[in-house]
Amino acid sequence: MFITSGMRADYYVIACRTGGPGTSGISAIVVDKGTPGFTQTPLKKMGWLASDTAVLYFDDCRVPAENLIGGENTGWAGIMSNFSQERLGLTAGMNAYSQICIDESVVWARDRMTFGKPLIENQVIRHKLSEMSRMVNATKAYMELLTWKVMNGEKPVADLSLLKVQASKTMEYCAREAMQILGGAGYLRANSGPGKVERIYREVRVNAIGGGSEEIMLDLAARQLKF
Ligand SMILES: Cc1cc2nc3c(=O)[nH]c(=O)nc-3n(C[C@H](O)[C@H](O)[C@H](O)COP(=O)(O)OP(=O)(O)OC[C@H]3O[C@@H](n4cnc5c(N)ncnc54)[C@H](O)[C@@H]3O)c2cc1C
């Protein structure tokens, strides 16, 4: 369910239960598109429209043993390693989206006149921009620290989980505040409105869910930190 690029892919890496319960009973296996019994159905989404997302069905689907990646029942380590990269990458994307919300809001607030003066001359609007900047800067600093650690061979699982939550909450906050600053214009679809904020607003939820939801990330961090 919910497999990104699941329609356009030619090869699929499947996490398949080949052993007992738990993480030590999972293998990574490559399944070719066109394998008898393997079909895909596209899903319609509120965002992430630049990539397709599919449901994959395996109906008595047989693959040769040579398609196994690594050893039998050792697939979990690869999956976990991939999660770390994915969460760092998603964070970089989310913080860029958040920064765009600030940039678009500043341009709009300087240009838009309400009650005889530019919007940005209202302290409440400037405070929104400062709060957004504060959160984006904090997320960026945390991200750069963890990127440095990962590049030096560390596996900061708990921190990467917390970082992803930090980034999605920052993005959610920035998208909300940017939409408020843009007012009604922000509610228009991106190709008919003033900018990109409407699209970013629609991308918030998938970032808070995909690649590890906020709840699961916080729970993973709590377990890793032995709370
Ligand atoms: C557009 C899109 C693309 C995706 N692409 C991929 C992909 O390419 N590959 C892939 O493997 N997955 C992909 N996913 C799946 C994604 O990782 C899952 O949707 C996500 O992990 C949440 O799982 P779920 O949807 O089954 O929600 P559920 O597990 O049903 O959870 C529903 C809600 O309950 C919360 N919850 C669940 N269990 C607990 C708990 N124990 N304690 C507290 N709260 C809990 C969750 O945080 C969530 O908020 C994609 C999802 C989307 C939406």
The ligand as a Tripos MOL2 file, in Angstrom:
@<TRIPOS>MOLECULE
LIG
   53    58     1     0     0
SMALL
NO_CHARGES

@<TRIPOS>ATOM
      1 C1          1.8520    9.5680   -0.5420 C.3       1 LIG1
      2 C2          2.4900    8.4590    0.2530 C.ar      1 LIG1
      3 C3          3.6130    7.8030   -0.2480 C.ar      1 LIG1
      4 C4          4.1800    6.7480    0.4610 C.ar      1 LIG1
      5 N1          5.2540    6.0850   -0.0830 N.ar      1 LIG1
      6 C5          5.7260    4.9620    0.5370 C.ar      1 LIG1
      7 C6          6.7510    4.1630   -0.0590 C.ar      1 LIG1
      8 O1          7.2510    4.4650   -1.1500 O.2       1 LIG1
      9 N2          7.1650    3.0410    0.5880 N.ar      1 LIG1
     10 C7          6.6470    2.6720    1.7880 C.ar      1 LIG1
     11 O2          7.0650    1.6530    2.3480 O.2       1 LIG1
     12 N3          5.6680    3.4060    2.3850 N.ar      1 LIG1
     13 C8          5.1940    4.5260    1.7840 C.ar      1 LIG1
     14 N4          4.1820    5.2560    2.3720 N.ar      1 LIG1
     15 C9          3.5720    4.7140    3.5940 C.3       1 LIG1
     16 C10         3.8350    5.5030    4.8420 C.3       1 LIG1
     17 O3          5.1210    5.2030    5.3350 O.3       1 LIG1
     18 C11         2.7090    5.1660    5.8400 C.3       1 LIG1
     19 O4          1.5120    5.7310    5.3410 O.3       1 LIG1
     20 C12         3.0120    5.6660    7.2200 C.3       1 LIG1
     21 O5          4.1060    4.9790    7.7850 O.3       1 LIG1
     22 C13         1.8140    5.5240    8.1620 C.3       1 LIG1
     23 O6          1.3060    4.2370    8.1180 O.3       1 LIG1
     24 P1         -0.2400    4.0110    7.8120 P.3       1 LIG1
     25 O7         -0.6630    4.8740    6.6710 O.co2     1 LIG1
     26 O8         -0.4560    2.5540    7.7030 O.co2     1 LIG1
     27 O9         -0.9780    4.5810    9.0870 O.3       1 LIG1
     28 P2         -1.4260    3.7640   10.3740 P.3       1 LIG1
     29 O10        -0.3420    2.8430   10.8080 O.co2     1 LIG1
     30 O11        -2.7840    3.2200   10.1390 O.co2     1 LIG1
     31 O12        -1.5110    4.9280   11.4500 O.3       1 LIG1
     32 C14        -2.5870    5.8700   11.4640 C.3       1 LIG1
     33 C15        -2.2740    6.9330   12.5070 C.3       1 LIG1
     34 O13        -2.1460    6.3250   13.7840 O.3       1 LIG1
     35 C16        -0.8600    6.5850   14.3110 C.3       1 LIG1
     36 N5         -0.3860    5.3760   14.9850 N.ar      1 LIG1
     37 C17        -0.2330    4.1350   14.4570 C.ar      1 LIG1
     38 N6          0.2510    3.2860   15.3820 N.ar      1 LIG1
     39 C18         0.4220    4.0110   16.5090 C.ar      1 LIG1
     40 C19         0.9130    3.7120   17.7970 C.ar      1 LIG1
     41 N7          1.3490    2.4950   18.1160 N.pl3     1 LIG1
     42 N8          0.9500    4.6910   18.7090 N.ar      1 LIG1
     43 C20         0.5150    5.9340   18.4090 C.ar      1 LIG1
     44 N9          0.0500    6.3010   17.1880 N.ar      1 LIG1
     45 C21         0.0050    5.3440   16.2590 C.ar      1 LIG1
     46 C22         0.0160    6.9510   13.1410 C.3       1 LIG1
     47 O14         1.0720    7.7920   13.5280 O.3       1 LIG1
     48 C23        -0.9600    7.6640   12.2450 C.3       1 LIG1
     49 O15        -1.0810    9.0090   12.6470 O.3       1 LIG1
     50 C24         3.6240    6.3500    1.7070 C.ar      1 LIG1
     51 C25         2.5130    7.0430    2.2190 C.ar      1 LIG1
     52 C26         1.9510    8.0780    1.5120 C.ar      1 LIG1
     53 C27         0.7400    8.7740    2.0970 C.3       1 LIG1
@<TRIPOS>BOND
     1     1     2 1
     2     2     3 ar
     3     2    52 ar
     4     3     4 ar
     5     4     5 ar
     6     4    50 ar
     7     5     6 ar
     8     6     7 ar
     9     6    13 1
    10     7     8 2
    11     7     9 ar
    12     9    10 ar
    13    10    11 2
    14    10    12 ar
    15    12    13 ar
    16    13    14 ar
    17    14    15 1
    18    14    50 ar
    19    15    16 1
    20    16    17 1
    21    16    18 1
    22    18    19 1
    23    18    20 1
    24    20    21 1
    25    20    22 1
    26    22    23 1
    27    23    24 1
    28    24    25 2
    29    24    26 1
    30    24    27 1
    31    27    28 1
    32    28    29 2
    33    28    30 1
    34    28    31 1
    35    31    32 1
    36    32    33 1
    37    33    34 1
    38    33    48 1
    39    34    35 1
    40    35    36 1
    41    35    46 1
    42    36    37 ar
    43    36    45 ar
    44    37    38 ar
    45    38    39 ar
    46    39    40 ar
    47    39    45 ar
    48    40    41 1
    49    40    42 ar
    50    42    43 ar
    51    43    44 ar
    52    44    45 ar
    53    46    47 1
    54    46    48 1
    55    48    49 1
    56    50    51 ar
    57    51    52 ar
    58    52    53 1
@<TRIPOS>SUBSTRUCTURE
     1 LIG1         1 GROUP 0 **** ****
